[in-house]
Amino acid sequence: MVNLIEKFFVKKKKTYQEQRDALASANVRQRMSLASDSKTNREILYYLAEKDPEPKVRKAVAQNKSMPVQVSTVLAGDNDEDVRLALAARLVDLLPDVCEDKQSQLYAFAVQALGTLALDEVLKIRVALSSTLKDHAHTPPKIAGQLARDVEQQVSEPILRFCSALSSKDLLDILKSHPASWVIEAIASREEVSEEVSEAVIETRDTYGGGALIGNDSAMITVSLLHKIVEIARSLPEWQKPMAVRKSLPTSIAKDLAEFVDASVRELLISRADFDENTTEEIAAVFRRRVDFVDESSEETTREKLKRLIKEGNLTEETISDALAMRDREFVAAAIAHMAKTTPENVTKIFDMQAAKPIVALSWHAGLSMRMAMQLQKDAGRVNPTEIIYPKGGTDYPLDEEALNWQLEFLGLKKA
């Protein structure tokens, strides 16, 4: 009696022939039953996915846990968007399993289908794929790269900002293509940003992207790049505050920053808890020195000021930096002319060329540091930011003596 009851209530698996008969039936309910049943023969499921005229039947195959991965490339090209959307969800669920052997045919089929969906003309399919893959542990790098390059922000930004499968190579390639500001900002805000990517972000000179990178304490930024950022920040105030509050800021960088920032940023630097008393005092001294520079020379001519500083032994790079900060171009030209043993008029002509190499050569001839040469390119020579020559290793002149002397000869200055 019990056996009869069990036989009555327990659903019996259809034989292959019964499945074939149901497949041939015109009854949509029977085909839906086949498409939804995880016990349906895989060959039958493949046929339904490829041939069935009813979208809801093909969708049921896409949602079936026993869907043959091989048929995913067929379903990815289905003309019904609901079928493709269901396939996207199913493939994401399958990734942990197929990723166990990335050399297998099943993995290749899954990646190929995902690649097709990542280029789907229907936006909501690409958005759905991006939102589920942005933090998925098994996102294929190829698919991450495709989605990251999508022109729609709601597709690409989550991948750019969060997806760990996105390679540094992809990120560098995207940054080289002159992307929109939101793209740069998303990349700069990633949980992990390599040194190469950090450098590329700063090279874009994007205000918001650069600010996001500076404020991202997990971004890897070398000391050399920090020096470059400080120099760019001279003419980009939006970067100054993020630099002043960045964690583990080297004291040398803080002192350089203090040379030109306003009072509000100065207070941020001085109030940092990780600087010792001597560093804080040195930063404060920079501002007092500037005030003194203005007060002491307020009634002096440029010539009188220069003569006094030479006599006091105070004609230094710091003095020139202060003059640059105060926009005293006349004094800057006179001071460098004295150091380079030429005339202020010659110095002004070189600055007016707005070319990097002549200013670098003049600075070298005057005995100034390469970092001072970089500041002169920006503030006195108004050199295009993309053409500025930066110090080698953060401090050294990148041009050799032969190149520097050639520039001096071209400028009509005596060789060093």
Wavefront OBJ file of the C-alpha trace (Angstrom):
o trace
v 0.000 0.000 0.000
v 2.805 2.434 0.931
v 4.602 1.716 -2.340
v 1.459 2.558 -4.284
v 1.131 5.902 -2.468
v 4.785 6.779 -3.103
v 4.387 5.875 -6.755
v 1.362 8.131 -6.948
v 2.910 11.192 -5.291
v 6.590 11.009 -6.326
v 7.179 12.642 -9.676
v 8.775 10.220 -12.031
v 11.601 11.423 -14.284
v 10.543 11.428 -17.905
v 12.343 9.019 -20.177
v 14.372 10.444 -23.063
v 11.626 9.374 -25.473
v 8.976 11.081 -23.372
v 11.059 14.254 -23.413
v 11.369 14.013 -27.198
v 7.603 13.601 -27.497
v 7.007 16.647 -25.312
v 9.562 18.583 -27.370
v 7.644 17.827 -30.545
v 4.395 18.905 -28.954
v 2.710 22.124 -29.930
v 1.763 22.576 -26.300
v 3.826 25.467 -24.865
v 3.159 24.300 -21.295
v 4.827 20.979 -22.004
v 7.882 22.634 -23.526
v 8.028 25.077 -20.599
v 8.000 22.121 -18.252
v 10.952 20.622 -20.133
v 12.838 23.937 -20.204
v 12.418 24.449 -16.458
v 13.190 20.902 -15.309
v 16.781 20.419 -14.136
v 16.442 16.709 -15.033
v 15.737 17.396 -18.710
v 18.318 15.922 -21.052
v 20.977 18.521 -21.938
v 20.549 17.806 -25.644
v 16.848 18.694 -25.305
v 17.704 21.923 -23.442
v 20.179 22.881 -26.146
v 17.519 22.330 -28.826
v 14.938 24.398 -26.939
v 17.408 27.260 -26.465
v 18.328 27.289 -30.124
v 15.028 26.462 -31.858
v 11.991 27.099 -29.665
v 9.877 29.975 -31.035
v 8.606 31.020 -27.590
v 10.871 33.532 -25.741
v 9.569 32.358 -22.346
v 10.710 28.815 -23.138
v 14.193 30.005 -24.098
v 14.282 32.177 -20.965
v 13.377 29.130 -18.871
v 16.359 27.288 -20.379
v 18.633 30.238 -19.492
v 17.408 30.087 -15.905
v 17.700 26.305 -15.642
v 20.504 25.175 -13.316
v 21.262 22.388 -15.779
v 21.602 24.726 -18.758
v 24.507 23.465 -20.910
v 27.164 26.184 -20.810
v 27.805 25.480 -24.488
v 24.400 26.947 -25.387
v 25.169 30.263 -23.656
v 26.820 31.614 -26.815
v 23.559 30.955 -28.653
v 21.369 32.557 -25.980
v 23.672 35.597 -25.788
v 22.547 36.451 -29.311
v 18.844 35.800 -28.666
v 16.528 38.469 -30.084
v 14.605 38.744 -26.806
v 16.222 40.971 -24.170
v 14.595 39.128 -21.261
v 16.277 35.928 -22.429
v 19.653 37.691 -22.559
v 19.075 39.284 -19.152
v 18.261 35.865 -17.640
v 21.368 34.416 -19.264
v 23.545 37.159 -17.774
v 22.326 36.307 -14.267
v 22.829 32.579 -14.845
v 26.376 32.998 -16.174
v 27.365 35.144 -13.190
v 26.121 32.378 -10.892
v 28.124 29.816 -12.882
v 31.432 31.712 -12.758
v 32.766 30.146 -9.533
v 32.336 26.678 -11.042
v 33.659 27.300 -14.559
v 36.580 29.361 -13.217
v 38.010 26.297 -11.505
v 39.598 25.370 -14.821
v 40.236 28.463 -16.891
v 41.707 26.356 -19.682
v 38.482 24.415 -20.151
v 36.024 24.745 -23.009
v 33.243 25.533 -20.544
v 35.130 28.605 -19.286
v 35.759 29.706 -22.874
v 32.061 29.392 -23.725
v 31.037 31.361 -20.628
v 33.536 34.175 -21.290
v 32.530 34.357 -24.948
v 28.846 34.688 -24.008
v 29.609 37.294 -21.329
v 31.684 39.204 -23.865
v 28.694 39.332 -26.216
v 26.430 40.518 -23.406
v 28.970 43.159 -22.359
v 28.494 44.733 -25.789
v 24.696 44.310 -25.826
v 22.767 47.150 -27.437
v 20.284 47.172 -24.547
v 21.670 49.359 -21.761
v 19.927 47.602 -18.869
v 21.662 44.328 -19.757
v 25.089 45.965 -19.622
v 24.139 47.778 -16.397
v 22.980 44.523 -14.807
v 26.193 42.808 -15.819
v 28.352 45.653 -14.507
v 26.537 45.893 -11.173
v 26.957 42.163 -10.491
v 30.524 41.813 -11.750
v 32.006 44.955 -10.143
v 32.775 43.108 -6.898
v 32.532 39.490 -8.060
v 35.545 37.419 -7.075
v 35.603 35.537 -10.382
v 35.014 38.326 -12.910
v 36.974 37.467 -16.087
v 39.571 40.217 -16.744
v 38.570 40.364 -20.415
v 34.957 41.163 -19.518
v 36.028 43.713 -16.915
v 38.083 45.446 -19.607
v 35.126 45.559 -21.993
v 32.710 46.955 -19.421
v 35.292 49.501 -18.192
v 35.435 50.994 -21.690
v 31.659 51.344 -22.043
v 30.632 54.875 -23.015
v 27.770 54.855 -20.509
v 28.867 55.998 -17.053
v 26.407 53.745 -15.220
v 28.056 50.743 -16.907
v 31.737 51.592 -16.738
v 32.063 53.551 -13.488
v 31.279 50.644 -11.098
v 33.899 48.513 -12.852
v 36.466 51.318 -12.948
v 35.959 52.111 -9.283
v 35.502 48.682 -7.685
v 36.429 45.732 -9.918
v 39.679 44.080 -8.798
v 39.798 42.015 -11.998
v 40.539 45.142 -14.017
v 44.265 45.106 -14.796
v 46.708 48.001 -14.492
v 47.330 47.586 -18.216
v 43.656 48.262 -18.916
v 43.635 51.234 -16.549
v 46.721 52.767 -18.169
v 45.246 52.247 -21.634
v 42.011 53.963 -20.589
v 43.897 56.909 -19.076
v 45.912 57.363 -22.274
v 42.728 57.804 -24.295
v 41.960 61.246 -22.742
v 38.895 60.085 -20.790
v 36.201 62.186 -19.122
v 36.930 63.569 -15.665
v 34.568 61.086 -13.958
v 36.564 58.196 -15.463
v 39.829 59.525 -14.033
v 38.207 60.151 -10.655
v 36.777 56.611 -10.555
v 40.198 55.096 -11.302
v 41.895 57.352 -8.757
v 39.419 56.236 -6.069
v 40.069 52.490 -6.421
v 40.979 50.503 -3.337
v 44.325 49.639 -4.928
v 46.131 52.031 -7.271
v 49.591 51.051 -8.498
v 52.503 53.475 -8.825
v 52.199 53.433 -12.624
v 48.481 54.183 -12.551
v 48.994 56.955 -9.961
v 51.571 58.536 -12.251
v 49.178 58.309 -15.213
v 46.343 59.916 -13.220
v 48.540 62.885 -12.288
v 49.749 63.196 -15.889
v 46.170 63.927 -16.959
v 46.270 67.100 -14.817
v 42.589 66.490 -14.111
v 41.487 68.595 -11.150
v 39.010 66.150 -9.631
v 40.824 62.965 -10.608
v 44.106 64.208 -9.178
v 42.382 65.403 -6.025
v 40.756 61.989 -5.569
v 44.116 60.240 -5.964
v 45.856 62.518 -3.465
v 43.026 61.922 -1.007
v 43.190 58.150 -1.525
v 45.589 56.974 1.182
v 45.750 53.481 -0.300
v 47.020 54.782 -3.643
v 50.727 54.105 -4.126
v 52.423 57.478 -4.698
v 56.196 57.660 -4.810
v 58.138 60.527 -3.234
v 59.162 61.601 -6.734
v 55.523 61.827 -7.770
v 54.651 63.718 -4.586
v 57.246 66.322 -5.561
v 55.653 66.581 -9.005
v 52.203 66.951 -7.457
v 53.447 69.781 -5.236
v 54.803 71.640 -8.245
v 51.575 71.212 -10.191
v 49.634 72.314 -7.103
v 51.301 75.725 -7.334
v 48.888 76.557 -10.127
v 46.150 74.124 -9.100
v 44.841 75.201 -5.672
v 42.315 72.339 -5.571
v 45.177 69.908 -4.939
v 46.718 71.830 -2.060
v 44.302 70.900 0.732
v 44.275 67.146 -0.110
v 48.083 67.209 -0.068
v 48.160 69.010 3.291
v 46.034 66.324 4.960
v 47.394 63.241 3.162
v 48.554 60.552 5.585
v 52.293 59.818 5.924
v 53.249 63.010 4.098
v 57.066 63.362 4.092
v 58.199 66.464 5.921
v 60.219 67.611 2.895
v 57.016 67.620 0.837
v 55.162 69.541 3.543
v 57.885 72.194 3.602
v 57.760 72.542 -0.181
v 53.984 72.886 -0.021
v 54.282 75.547 2.648
v 56.231 77.712 0.204
v 53.135 78.783 -1.697
v 49.853 77.739 -0.056
v 47.436 80.168 1.568
v 46.812 80.607 5.282
v 44.012 78.020 5.495
v 46.204 75.267 4.069
v 49.114 76.418 6.187
v 47.003 75.868 9.304
v 46.242 72.310 8.172
v 49.968 71.624 7.805
v 50.856 73.152 11.151
v 48.088 71.284 12.992
v 49.169 67.823 11.758
v 49.773 65.512 14.702
v 52.407 63.439 12.894
v 54.901 66.327 12.517
v 57.371 67.054 15.261
v 57.808 70.494 16.785
v 60.814 71.374 14.596
v 58.956 70.581 11.367
v 55.926 72.597 12.456
v 58.173 75.531 13.312
v 59.936 75.338 9.932
v 56.585 75.394 8.140
v 55.457 78.411 10.167
v 58.793 80.108 9.463
v 58.149 79.991 5.733
v 55.102 82.224 6.153
v 56.891 84.615 8.490
v 59.723 84.858 5.973
v 57.303 85.873 3.253
v 55.735 88.526 5.429
v 59.206 89.851 6.240
v 60.109 89.815 2.536
v 57.182 92.079 1.762
v 57.593 94.346 4.810
v 61.333 94.888 4.465
v 61.180 95.680 0.783
v 57.979 97.712 0.648
v 59.834 101.008 0.286
v 62.869 99.674 -1.589
v 63.477 99.663 -5.308
v 64.319 96.333 -6.921
v 67.946 97.383 -7.212
v 68.132 98.443 -3.543
v 66.479 95.226 -2.405
v 68.884 93.091 -4.462
v 71.908 95.018 -3.197
v 70.796 94.618 0.420
v 70.205 90.879 0.122
v 73.571 90.327 -1.556
v 75.311 92.295 1.198
v 73.481 90.311 3.899
v 74.250 87.013 2.155
v 70.527 86.351 1.875
v 70.129 86.102 -1.887
v 69.038 82.461 -1.942
v 66.609 80.183 -3.704
v 64.208 80.785 -0.834
v 64.281 84.511 -1.595
v 63.564 83.872 -5.270
v 60.759 81.471 -4.319
v 59.247 84.125 -2.050
v 59.453 86.688 -4.859
v 57.723 84.253 -7.209
v 54.995 83.691 -4.634
v 54.550 87.471 -4.358
v 54.508 87.771 -8.183
v 57.555 90.064 -8.096
v 58.817 89.148 -11.581
v 61.120 92.159 -11.741
v 63.057 91.048 -8.663
v 63.182 87.442 -9.891
v 64.726 88.547 -13.187
v 67.231 90.817 -11.419
v 68.257 88.125 -8.895
v 68.790 85.428 -11.517
v 70.640 87.896 -13.748
v 73.052 88.528 -10.893
v 73.569 84.801 -10.320
v 73.974 84.029 -14.035
v 76.158 87.084 -14.711
v 73.878 88.509 -17.363
v 71.284 91.283 -17.557
v 67.701 91.280 -16.254
v 66.598 92.021 -19.812
v 68.195 88.781 -21.050
v 66.539 86.804 -18.267
v 63.148 88.320 -19.075
v 63.587 87.468 -22.766
v 64.304 83.844 -21.855
v 61.205 83.692 -19.649
v 59.130 85.252 -22.435
v 60.131 82.407 -24.758
v 57.841 80.196 -22.642
v 60.073 77.232 -23.455
v 61.282 74.703 -20.900
v 64.847 73.924 -22.015
v 66.149 77.532 -22.120
v 64.825 78.189 -18.582
v 66.350 74.943 -17.307
v 69.711 75.856 -18.879
v 69.568 79.385 -17.412
v 68.795 77.966 -13.949
v 71.704 75.532 -14.192
v 74.015 78.336 -15.313
v 72.877 80.429 -12.325
v 73.662 77.590 -9.909
v 70.037 76.968 -8.995
v 68.573 73.561 -8.184
v 66.487 71.636 -10.696
v 63.476 72.010 -8.446
v 63.916 75.781 -8.625
v 64.223 75.433 -12.398
v 60.897 73.654 -12.453
v 59.275 76.401 -10.394
v 60.664 79.031 -12.756
v 59.269 77.172 -15.766
v 55.797 77.258 -14.225
v 55.644 80.632 -12.500
v 58.053 82.864 -14.408
v 58.111 81.230 -17.849
v 54.457 80.140 -17.944
v 55.511 77.006 -19.801
v 52.707 74.759 -20.999
v 52.122 72.133 -18.252
v 52.525 69.299 -20.752
v 55.985 70.589 -21.746
v 57.467 71.229 -18.302
v 60.729 69.389 -17.596
v 60.700 67.716 -14.173
v 63.666 66.760 -11.972
v 65.197 63.353 -12.478
v 64.680 61.301 -9.323
v 62.985 64.281 -7.716
v 66.116 66.473 -7.506
v 68.572 66.085 -10.419
v 68.827 67.877 -13.756
v 67.546 65.501 -16.460
v 69.588 67.152 -19.250
v 73.299 66.383 -19.562
v 75.978 69.096 -19.646
v 76.323 68.953 -23.419
v 72.624 69.669 -23.909
v 72.651 72.409 -21.273
v 75.705 74.117 -22.743
v 74.161 73.942 -26.217
v 71.155 75.817 -24.885
v 73.378 78.432 -23.235
v 75.287 78.969 -26.475
v 72.004 79.337 -28.328
v 70.904 81.928 -25.764
v 74.167 83.832 -26.067
v 75.262 83.101 -22.516
v 78.765 82.038 -21.541
v 79.160 78.267 -21.098
v 79.423 76.952 -17.546
l 1 2 3 4 5 6 7 8 9 10 11 12 13 14 15 16 17 18 19 20 21 22 23 24 25 26 27 28 29 30 31 32 33 34 35 36 37 38 39 40 41 42 43 44 45 46 47 48 49 50 51 52 53 54 55 56 57 58 59 60 61 62 63 64 65 66 67 68 69 70 71 72 73 74 75 76 77 78 79 80 81 82 83 84 85 86 87 88 89 90 91 92 93 94 95 96 97 98 99 100 101 102 103 104 105 106 107 108 109 110 111 112 113 114 115 116 117 118 119 120 121 122 123 124 125 126 127 128 129 130 131 132 133 134 135 136 137 138 139 140 141 142 143 144 145 146 147 148 149 150 151 152 153 154 155 156 157 158 159 160 161 162 163 164 165 166 167 168 169 170 171 172 173 174 175 176 177 178 179 180 181 182 183 184 185 186 187 188 189 190 191 192 193 194 195 196 197 198 199 200 201 202 203 204 205 206 207 208 209 210 211 212 213 214 215 216 217 218 219 220 221 222 223 224 225 226 227 228 229 230 231 232 233 234 235 236 237 238 239 240 241 242 243 244 245 246 247 248 249 250 251 252 253 254 255 256 257 258 259 260 261 262 263 264 265 266 267 268 269 270 271 272 273 274 275 276 277 278 279 280 281 282 283 284 285 286 287 288 289 290 291 292 293 294 295 296 297 298 299 300 301 302 303 304 305 306 307 308 309 310 311 312 313 314 315 316 317 318 319 320 321 322 323 324 325 326 327 328 329 330 331 332 333 334 335 336 337 338 339 340 341 342 343 344 345 346 347 348 349 350 351 352 353 354 355 356 357 358 359 360 361 362 363 364 365 366 367 368 369 370 371 372 373 374 375 376 377 378 379 380 381 382 383 384 385 386 387 388 389 390 391 392 393 394 395 396 397 398 399 400 401 402 403 404 405 406 407 408 409 410 411 412 413 414 415 416
